[in-house]
Amino acid sequence: MMNLNRLMALRKERNWSLQYVSDQLGMAKSTYAGYESGYRRPSLEAITAMADLFHTSVDYILGRVDEPGAYADQSNRQDEKTTVDLNNLESCMLSVDGQALSEEEIRQFIAFIKAKRELEQPARSK
């Protein structure tokens, strides 16, 4: 059984509106509100998407663990950061303010970082 209070608490901790969360999840506001109220039961895909959005585990949303970052099976824990090469993004999507970055925006971002690093390098002796 899903812990309904946790969805609402996770949303309110971030000062997010029902509309914002439902937009991020790609569903109607009434659908997400139904999950929080217990009127609707989310699919596994919806629970997974909510866990991703709130940066918590499915186990936490389902009430199987009491810590937001904990998993019922500790072997699934991923404490290590993943390095993503922005020059090779076939397997992931980047977003800013909930909007996916276009390929052109990613190219511009990479160019900006490279130019910034070049400017920050100590002046070379001539």
C-alpha positions in Angstrom: 0.0 0.0 0.0 1.3 3.4 -1.0 2.0 5.9 1.8 -0.2 8.8 0.6 1.1 11.3 3.1 4.6 10.9 1.6 3.6 12.1 -1.9 2.0 15.3 -0.4 5.0 15.8 2.0 7.5 15.4 -0.8 5.7 17.9 -3.0 5.2 20.5 -0.2 8.8 20.2 1.0 9.7 21.6 -2.4 6.9 24.1 -2.5 5.6 22.6 -5.7 2.0 23.0 -6.8 -0.1 20.1 -7.9 -0.1 21.6 -11.4 3.7 21.8 -11.5 4.1 18.1 -10.4 1.5 16.9 -12.8 3.1 18.8 -15.6 6.5 17.3 -14.8 5.0 13.9 -14.8 3.0 14.5 -18.0 -0.4 13.8 -16.5 -3.6 15.7 -15.7 -3.6 17.6 -12.4 -6.7 15.7 -11.3 -4.9 12.4 -11.9 -2.0 13.3 -9.7 -4.3 14.9 -7.1 -6.1 11.5 -7.1 -2.8 9.8 -6.2 -2.2 12.1 -3.2 -5.8 11.7 -2.0 -6.0 8.0 -2.4 -8.8 8.2 -4.9 -6.6 6.7 -7.7 -3.9 4.1 -7.7 -0.9 4.9 -9.8 0.7 2.4 -12.2 4.2 1.1 -11.6 5.4 3.5 -14.3 3.8 6.5 -12.5 5.3 5.5 -9.2 8.7 5.2 -10.8 8.3 8.6 -12.4 7.3 10.2 -9.1 10.3 8.6 -7.4 12.6 10.0 -10.1 11.0 13.5 -9.9 11.2 13.7 -6.1 14.7 12.1 -6.1 13.7 9.3 -3.8 13.1 5.6 -4.0 10.0 3.7 -5.0 10.4 1.9 -1.7 10.0 5.2 0.2 6.9 6.2 -1.7 5.4 2.8 -1.1 6.1 3.0 2.6 8.6 0.0 2.6 11.4 2.2 4.1 11.3 5.3 6.3 14.3 7.2 4.8 13.8 8.9 1.5 17.1 7.7 0.1 16.9 4.2 1.4 15.9 1.1 -0.5 14.4 -2.1 0.9 17.2 -4.1 -0.9 20.4 -2.2 0.0 22.2 -3.9 -2.9 20.3 -1.5 -5.3 21.8 1.6 -3.6 23.8 3.9 -5.9 25.8 6.3 -3.8 28.4 6.9 -6.5 27.9 9.8 -8.9 27.6 9.0 -12.6 29.8 10.9 -15.0 28.0 11.9 -18.2 30.0 13.1 -21.2 28.0 15.9 -22.7 29.5 15.1 -26.1 27.9 11.7 -26.0 24.2 12.0 -24.8 22.4 9.3 -26.7 21.2 7.6 -23.5 20.0 10.5 -21.4 18.1 13.8 -21.6 19.1 17.0 -20.0 16.5 19.6 -18.9 16.4 23.0 -17.3 13.3 24.2 -15.5 11.5 21.1 -16.6 12.1 21.7 -20.3 14.4 19.4 -22.3 17.4 20.9 -23.9 17.6 20.7 -27.6 20.8 19.4 -29.3 21.6 22.9 -30.3 21.3 24.2 -26.7 23.6 21.4 -25.6 26.2 22.3 -28.2 26.0 25.9 -27.2 26.4 24.9 -23.5 29.5 22.8 -24.3 31.0 25.7 -26.4 30.3 28.1 -23.5 32.1 25.8 -20.9 35.1 25.3 -23.3 35.4 29.1 -23.9 35.0 29.8 -20.1 37.7 27.3 -19.2 40.0 28.8 -21.9 39.6 32.3 -20.5 40.2 31.1 -17.0 43.5 29.5 -17.8 46.5 31.5 -16.6 48.0 33.7 -19.3 50.6 31.8 -21.2 54.1 33.3 -21.6 54.9 34.5 -25.1 
